[in-house]
């Protein structure tokens, strides 16, 4: 070992398998072109808590990270380093750990991008993991992150849809009353929102009728607070707000009571002004409908 390594990197060497574990995580982090805070947290959590990194002092950990980052930078991408990662991880348990850590990074933000899938596929092949091994490791990471499959997302959407419709009914009632023509228009608008397709036409009609029955003369601000206790995921809250804004914009008119209600929604859902602006921009992409008239084709 050179005098520089003896002075500055302790027992850390270029062939230390932990350096390749970090490369697997860094490769997963940069796969989709963005490094999310959640991904950084997964990296740090593994460095702090995983038994394979026990005993390292901060200087040694930093040295391993530097070596891993330099290798990926010189190669051009994490995908271009998977063969070297596999060569550096001769131990089967290390290979399993590397793939699991990469999966944890990819699912940490509850999204799985095509580029991340491609990276994991390439890493799996390089590490010579079987489909069953890779699936088991991915499912373990997914279960801890809360990432949903398409089927699970559909089931979740079906479960939450009545709450979404409740919120739209609250929005419709925010100006003080809901006329029969408005109800017809709102029904037409709802049937044009693609997400609503998880419900059959009959199910959607039933959800709408029940929603307006529930609204009645209730205090709208109190009701939106109750909804916030049920819809806790921030992404779901954001899209619920988009749905409500579609209803608010549907007739092309603005009522001060609707604006006041949306401010209460922002507070109850703990959204930022920026998120509210983005939600309004998204809602504005939906064609306006003259309430009581026909929905756009």
CORCOR-V141702 format. One record per helix or strand of 2 or more residues. SS is the DSSP state (H for helix, E for strand). FROM is the first residue (numbers start at 1). TO is the last residue. Records with the same first field share a line. If there is no record, write none. Layout:
SS: FROM-TO ; FROM-TO
This chain:
H: 3-8 ; 17-30 ; 37-49 ; 51-53 ; 58-75 ; 79-88 ; 92-107 ; 114-126 ; 131-145 ; 150-175 ; 180-191 ; 194-198 ; 201-215 ; 220-230 ; 234-249 ; 256-268 ; 273-284
